């Protein structure tokens, strides 16, 4: 398993990041890639460039706009880790406009579209994102509240608290007490 298996705090932080930091795309339950912060994308006929159009009007939790420059920099920072050795195929990542980034390749790469699962946090603020929930206290990242300005609409749940339990039995006991 992953590091969350050995480090419960790391697993809880990952759950919190999934609610606060969004990606350009996500993999659906059937394994297909679905646009998320990306409105759509277009692969050139020769397979050597991908133009990614962003959803317009998306804001970070602090009210600042998500821009193509921010996304391009997040992609540049994350692609080496996500793609591994296939990153050598990437020639450039740039903002073509306020709402579009372009990734140019030296040769077509079958790994590029899967790499669009790039998380896009606010530069310099790893817990500030565009997601439906926001963390008010970085020292307690497992306590989140609804992002009232979420571009897909305010979440119906006002607050999330992610907790870890030493056993399934302990979690069941808390649930039976009405604590979950």
Backbone bond lengths (Angstrom), bond angles and torsions (degrees), N, CA, C in turn:
res aa  C-N    CA-C-N  psi(-1)  N-CA   C-N-CA  omega(-1)  CA-C   N-CA-C  phi
1 X - - - 1.437 - - 1.503 111.19 -
2 X 1.330 115.31 -178.06 1.454 122.52 -178.13 1.507 111.84 -84.99
3 X 1.317 117.01 -178.27 1.449 121.37 -177.71 1.519 111.71 -64.99
4 X 1.334 118.05 -23.17 1.453 121.17 177.13 1.513 111.73 -62.34
5 X 1.349 118.08 -26.62 1.454 121.66 178.96 1.527 110.64 -67.57
6 X 1.301 118.22 -33.92 1.454 122.49 -177.32 1.519 111.52 -98.09
7 X 1.304 118.01 -17.19 1.449 122.54 -176.02 1.521 109.15 -132.32
8 X 1.355 117.54 93.05 1.457 119.17 -177.38 1.523 113.03 -56.35
9 X 1.337 118.04 -35.48 1.467 120.67 178.78 1.513 111.43 -62.62
10 X 1.335 117.22 -38.71 1.464 121.08 177.98 1.516 111.13 -65.89
11 X 1.325 116.77 -38.95 1.464 120.48 177.55 1.516 111.60 -65.25
12 X 1.342 116.87 -40.83 1.464 120.49 178.57 1.521 110.64 -65.72
13 X 1.329 116.73 -39.22 1.464 120.48 178.52 1.534 109.94 -63.18
14 X 1.336 116.99 -38.48 1.460 121.15 178.60 1.527 110.82 -63.52
15 X 1.327 116.94 -42.63 1.466 120.65 177.73 1.534 109.60 -60.50
16 X 1.322 116.81 -43.75 1.465 120.65 179.60 1.524 110.76 -63.76
17 X 1.322 117.63 -42.74 1.459 120.38 179.84 1.522 111.38 -63.69
18 X 1.336 117.48 -32.81 1.466 120.25 178.29 1.523 111.97 -64.68
19 X 1.328 117.86 -23.43 1.462 121.49 179.41 1.528 112.88 -95.16
20 X 1.332 117.01 -15.22 1.460 120.17 -175.20 1.520 113.85 -112.30
21 X 1.323 117.74 -34.53 1.468 122.53 -175.78 1.525 108.79 -109.46
22 X 1.319 117.06 121.43 1.461 120.97 179.44 1.524 110.83 -101.13
23 X 1.321 115.20 165.69 1.462 122.99 -178.88 1.520 110.14 -117.64
24 X 1.331 115.97 168.95 1.463 120.16 175.96 1.518 111.27 -63.08
25 X 1.330 116.36 -36.39 1.463 121.81 -179.52 1.515 108.38 -147.50
26 X 1.325 114.98 164.37 1.464 120.39 176.07 1.521 108.89 -139.72
27 X 1.315 114.63 156.34 1.457 120.29 179.21 1.523 107.60 -90.56
28 X 1.339 116.17 128.26 1.457 121.09 179.85 1.521 110.05 -79.67
29 X 1.299 116.38 172.56 1.465 121.55 -178.40 1.526 111.98 -59.64
30 X 1.344 117.06 -27.42 1.467 119.62 179.10 1.528 112.64 -91.26
31 X 1.343 116.92 9.77 1.459 121.08 174.68 1.517 115.49 86.16
32 X 1.320 116.90 5.26 1.470 119.87 179.34 1.518 110.46 -89.39
33 X 1.320 115.55 151.74 1.455 121.60 178.12 1.523 109.19 -85.60
34 X 1.331 116.92 127.44 1.455 122.68 -177.98 1.528 109.61 -120.25
35 X 1.334 118.25 133.50 1.461 119.70 176.10 1.534 110.87 -59.56
36 X 1.340 115.08 147.29 1.458 119.84 177.69 1.521 107.39 -132.04
37 X 1.345 119.19 -83.89 1.468 119.47 171.54 1.524 110.05 -75.59
38 X 1.316 115.71 -21.42 1.464 120.76 172.80 1.527 106.80 -80.96
39 X 1.313 116.67 131.83 1.468 120.24 173.72 1.523 109.06 -72.93
40 X 1.337 114.16 -43.91 1.459 121.73 176.80 1.520 108.04 -167.84
41 X 1.320 116.57 176.98 1.460 121.82 176.41 1.508 109.28 -147.53
42 X 1.319 114.29 159.69 1.458 121.10 -178.83 1.525 108.65 -137.45
43 X 1.320 115.48 124.13 1.464 121.08 176.24 1.521 107.13 -91.50
44 X 1.328 117.10 131.58 1.465 120.91 179.91 1.534 110.20 -63.24
45 X 1.342 117.12 156.00 1.470 120.03 -179.11 1.537 113.51 -55.99
46 X 1.339 117.52 -32.70 1.465 118.89 179.98 1.541 112.54 -85.52
47 X 1.345 117.28 -1.88 1.454 121.31 177.67 1.512 114.59 73.55
48 X 1.347 117.35 12.46 1.464 120.04 -175.45 1.520 113.98 -102.94
49 X 1.329 118.06 1.87 1.464 119.30 173.42 1.519 109.98 -150.81
50 X 1.326 114.45 150.09 1.451 122.07 177.19 1.519 107.05 -128.03
51 X 1.325 116.69 123.02 1.465 122.33 175.00 1.519 107.31 -99.24
52 X 1.318 116.24 126.07 1.464 121.57 -177.11 1.527 108.26 -116.62
53 X 1.331 115.62 116.98 1.463 121.94 177.12 1.518 108.56 -92.29
54 X 1.327 116.35 129.55 1.461 121.51 -177.36 1.523 111.43 -88.97
55 X 1.330 115.92 152.98 1.455 121.41 172.16 1.525 106.17 -64.78
56 X 1.315 118.09 133.54 1.469 119.73 -177.32 1.525 111.37 -85.49
57 X 1.326 115.26 152.96 1.457 121.90 175.54 1.515 115.46 78.13
58 X 1.331 118.72 11.89 1.460 121.15 179.88 1.527 108.79 -77.70
59 X 1.338 115.27 133.82 1.461 121.03 179.96 1.517 110.56 -120.98
60 X 1.336 113.94 149.08 1.454 120.18 171.29 1.526 108.26 -73.94
61 X 1.308 116.61 166.65 1.458 121.82 -179.11 1.520 112.86 -57.62
62 X 1.330 117.38 -26.07 1.465 120.06 -179.35 1.529 112.08 -86.92
63 X 1.339 117.56 3.63 1.467 121.86 177.37 1.519 114.62 94.46
64 X 1.338 118.46 -9.94 1.461 120.22 179.81 1.528 109.90 -77.60
65 X 1.335 115.73 149.29 1.461 121.20 -176.87 1.523 112.98 -76.58
66 X 1.307 115.31 143.23 1.461 121.89 169.98 1.527 106.48 -77.11
67 X 1.316 116.67 124.37 1.465 120.55 -179.18 1.526 110.41 -119.03
68 X 1.306 115.07 162.61 1.465 120.55 178.06 1.529 110.93 -61.90
69 X 1.331 118.41 -34.96 1.472 120.34 177.49 1.528 111.07 -60.94
70 X 1.330 116.55 -44.31 1.468 120.77 179.41 1.531 109.87 -63.37
71 X 1.334 116.21 -44.44 1.464 120.26 -179.51 1.533 110.43 -64.73
72 X 1.332 117.18 -44.17 1.468 120.41 179.88 1.526 110.46 -58.94
73 X 1.330 117.37 -42.30 1.467 120.42 179.06 1.522 111.85 -67.27
74 X 1.338 117.56 -37.84 1.469 120.63 177.13 1.529 110.20 -64.74
75 X 1.330 116.41 -40.42 1.464 121.13 178.84 1.526 109.64 -64.85
76 X 1.333 116.82 -46.69 1.475 120.45 178.99 1.524 111.32 -57.66
77 X 1.332 116.49 -40.20 1.465 120.63 -177.39 1.532 112.35 -72.35
78 X 1.332 117.31 -33.02 1.466 120.92 -173.82 1.520 115.66 -94.14
79 X 1.325 117.60 -29.76 1.460 119.53 -174.50 1.531 115.23 -56.79
80 X 1.334 120.56 -39.86 1.467 118.36 179.68 1.532 112.61 -56.90
81 X 1.324 117.02 -40.73 1.463 120.71 179.84 1.523 110.78 -73.22
82 X 1.322 116.88 -44.23 1.466 120.81 -176.51 1.528 111.66 -67.87
83 X 1.326 117.18 -43.11 1.467 120.76 -175.50 1.522 113.98 -87.86
84 X 1.320 117.31 -19.91 1.464 119.69 -177.73 1.517 110.68 62.43
85 X 1.341 118.34 -138.98 1.466 121.68 -177.70 1.536 113.75 -59.24
86 X 1.331 117.50 -25.58 1.471 120.46 179.76 1.532 111.63 -67.07
87 X 1.353 116.89 -13.28 1.467 120.09 178.68 1.533 111.66 -61.49
88 X 1.315 117.21 -23.24 1.468 119.87 178.94 1.535 111.38 -61.65
89 X 1.331 117.77 -17.89 1.471 121.52 177.13 1.529 112.29 -76.00
90 X 1.348 117.99 -17.38 1.469 121.39 -176.73 1.522 109.63 -80.56
91 X 1.327 115.51 122.14 1.465 121.97 178.44 1.528 111.07 -88.73
92 X 1.357 116.85 -45.87 1.463 120.19 -179.42 1.520 110.99 -160.39
93 X 1.330 114.30 157.84 1.459 123.14 173.43 1.518 104.86 -133.27
94 X 1.334 116.72 123.43 1.467 118.64 -178.19 1.516 111.56 -148.23
95 X 1.330 114.91 159.92 1.457 121.62 174.44 1.526 107.41 -85.65
96 X 1.332 116.32 120.25 1.464 120.95 179.10 1.527 110.80 -87.00
97 X 1.339 116.20 -24.31 1.469 123.15 177.48 1.522 106.27 -159.58
98 X 1.333 117.15 -173.09 1.464 120.13 178.59 1.527 112.22 -65.77
99 X 1.335 116.82 -24.34 1.457 120.86 -173.86 1.524 114.11 -122.48
100 X 1.337 118.05 14.72 1.459 119.59 -178.53 1.518 110.91 -143.25
101 X 1.336 115.31 137.29 1.460 119.98 170.45 1.522 108.03 -117.16
102 X 1.326 115.14 155.75 1.461 121.17 178.62 1.526 108.01 -128.94
103 X 1.332 114.51 130.08 1.460 120.90 175.11 1.521 106.27 -109.74
104 X 1.334 115.61 120.46 1.462 120.92 179.39 1.531 109.04 -105.12
105 X 1.325 114.37 141.18 1.463 121.02 -176.46 1.521 111.40 -118.61
106 X 1.311 116.80 150.61 1.466 121.88 174.44 1.527 110.16 -71.46
107 X 1.316 115.06 -33.98 1.476 121.83 176.49 1.532 106.02 -152.19
108 X 1.310 118.24 156.42 1.466 120.02 179.75 1.535 111.37 -55.62
109 X 1.320 116.17 141.89 1.462 121.24 179.80 1.522 109.91 -129.86
110 X 1.316 117.07 126.59 1.463 119.60 179.07 1.537 112.59 -72.35
111 X 1.331 117.11 -10.60 1.461 120.22 -176.14 1.520 113.84 -93.29
112 X 1.318 118.16 -9.63 1.454 119.72 -171.61 1.522 113.46 -65.48
113 X 1.315 119.23 -48.51 1.465 119.68 -176.80 1.528 111.37 -61.55
114 X 1.319 118.23 -39.06 1.459 120.06 177.24 1.526 111.14 -63.60
115 X 1.310 116.88 -26.14 1.465 121.18 179.50 1.524 112.19 -73.74
116 X 1.332 118.76 -4.44 1.461 121.18 179.07 1.531 112.34 -73.60
117 X 1.320 116.66 1.92 1.461 120.50 173.63 1.535 110.42 -78.86
118 X 1.307 116.55 24.96 1.461 123.72 -178.96 1.528 110.07 -66.56
119 X 1.346 118.66 121.91 1.461 119.99 175.37 1.524 110.01 -69.86
120 X 1.335 116.33 144.97 1.468 120.49 -178.18 1.534 109.58 -124.87
121 X 1.351 116.57 85.00 1.467 119.43 173.95 1.528 110.25 -82.79
122 X 1.314 116.27 166.62 1.461 121.42 173.87 1.525 107.57 -65.90
123 X 1.338 118.23 132.75 1.470 119.59 179.73 1.534 111.56 -55.27
124 X 1.330 115.43 129.11 1.463 120.92 178.93 1.518 114.21 80.60
125 X 1.330 117.56 -2.43 1.473 121.43 -178.56 1.523 109.28 -136.13
126 X 1.339 118.20 82.46 1.463 121.25 -171.92 1.523 115.98 -61.43
127 X 1.338 119.27 -17.10 1.462 120.52 179.17 1.533 112.27 -102.34
128 X 1.337 117.58 2.32 1.469 120.83 178.18 1.522 107.64 -101.63
129 X 1.318 115.59 120.30 1.453 120.22 -178.73 1.507 112.00 -135.39
130 X 1.321 115.10 -154.46 1.462 121.88 -178.41 1.524 111.37 -116.19
131 X 1.329 117.99 5.82 1.456 122.66 -171.87 1.513 115.46 -72.41
132 X 1.345 115.97 177.02 1.456 121.59 -176.06 1.528 114.14 -70.28
133 X 1.331 117.33 -16.36 1.460 121.44 178.03 1.512 109.77 -128.04
134 X 1.337 115.35 153.65 1.465 119.82 179.41 1.519 110.28 -130.85
135 X 1.322 113.59 150.69 1.463 121.90 179.03 1.515 107.13 -96.71
136 X 1.333 116.11 122.08 1.468 119.79 178.30 1.521 112.13 -84.51
137 X 1.335 116.63 -31.86 1.453 121.46 -176.93 1.530 109.12 -123.27
138 X 1.341 117.72 105.58 1.470 119.96 -179.24 1.532 113.36 -58.18
139 X 1.339 117.44 -21.08 1.466 120.52 177.39 1.527 111.33 -75.60
140 X 1.328 116.92 -16.95 1.470 122.13 177.89 1.534 108.61 -129.26
141 X 1.355 117.19 66.10 1.463 120.23 -173.30 1.522 114.92 -68.93
142 X 1.326 117.59 -6.14 1.457 118.91 179.36 1.530 111.99 -92.79
143 X 1.328 117.13 3.44 1.468 121.59 173.67 1.518 107.17 -110.36
144 X 1.332 115.46 116.90 1.463 120.94 -175.23 1.521 109.69 -130.01
145 X 1.325 114.84 152.56 1.468 118.45 172.92 1.518 109.68 -126.35
146 X 1.316 114.79 160.39 1.463 121.32 -175.10 1.517 111.27 -59.20
147 X 1.317 115.70 141.36 1.459 123.08 174.23 1.533 106.29 -87.48
148 X 1.326 116.01 101.06 1.469 120.94 -176.59 1.522 112.88 -60.60
149 X 1.336 117.60 -26.06 1.466 122.33 -178.96 1.527 112.95 -98.48
150 X 1.315 118.16 18.23 1.462 120.98 -177.73 1.529 109.50 -58.67
151 X 1.322 116.40 130.03 1.470 121.98 -173.86 1.529 113.76 -63.93
152 X 1.326 117.91 -18.97 1.470 120.25 176.97 1.528 111.97 -98.80
153 X 1.336 116.45 8.25 1.460 121.93 179.64 1.511 111.54 106.46
154 X 1.325 115.28 148.03 1.465 120.94 -178.85 1.526 110.14 -61.85
155 X 1.348 117.92 132.91 1.464 120.53 178.15 1.528 111.19 -61.90
156 X 1.341 118.07 146.76 1.465 120.52 -179.78 1.535 113.11 -70.97
157 X 1.328 117.15 -20.39 1.460 121.81 177.28 1.521 107.89 -96.46
158 X 1.322 117.59 128.34 1.452 121.39 -175.92 1.514 114.80 -80.04
159 X 1.338 117.26 -25.77 1.459 120.51 -174.51 1.523 110.09 -149.54
160 X 1.334 115.92 140.84 1.454 122.62 174.78 1.517 108.65 -123.67
161 X 1.316 116.15 135.64 1.455 121.55 171.74 1.524 105.36 -128.87
162 X 1.321 116.40 120.66 1.455 122.16 -179.36 1.522 107.40 -98.63
163 X 1.342 115.95 126.80 1.462 120.43 -177.90 1.520 110.23 -128.57
164 X 1.315 115.03 156.36 1.457 121.02 176.79 1.526 107.67 -112.92
165 X 1.325 115.72 146.15 1.460 121.39 179.50 1.522 108.58 -123.52
166 X 1.318 117.59 148.01 1.467 119.93 -176.79 1.530 113.43 -68.92
167 X 1.341 116.42 -19.92 1.466 119.54 -179.90 1.519 109.37 -156.90
168 X 1.315 115.88 164.31 1.462 121.26 175.72 1.525 108.89 -62.63
169 X 1.316 116.54 -37.92 1.473 120.90 179.65 1.535 111.16 -59.67
170 X 1.327 116.48 -43.27 1.470 120.09 179.13 1.533 110.52 -64.89
171 X 1.321 117.61 -39.57 1.467 120.84 177.88 1.526 110.30 -64.63
172 X 1.342 117.72 -42.71 1.467 121.43 177.60 1.525 110.41 -60.95
173 X 1.321 116.59 -42.60 1.474 120.22 -179.79 1.523 110.29 -60.50
174 X 1.329 117.77 -43.93 1.470 121.27 178.01 1.525 110.91 -63.26
175 X 1.341 116.17 -40.30 1.462 119.30 179.49 1.536 110.33 -64.80
176 X 1.329 117.36 -42.80 1.467 120.39 179.17 1.529 112.20 -64.76
177 X 1.316 117.17 -25.78 1.470 121.76 176.18 1.530 111.67 -83.10
178 X 1.336 116.49 -0.65 1.468 119.98 -179.65 1.516 112.71 79.16
179 X 1.313 118.35 20.68 1.459 121.77 -177.30 1.517 113.80 -92.90
180 X 1.334 118.46 -2.46 1.469 120.88 179.68 1.507 109.91 -110.41
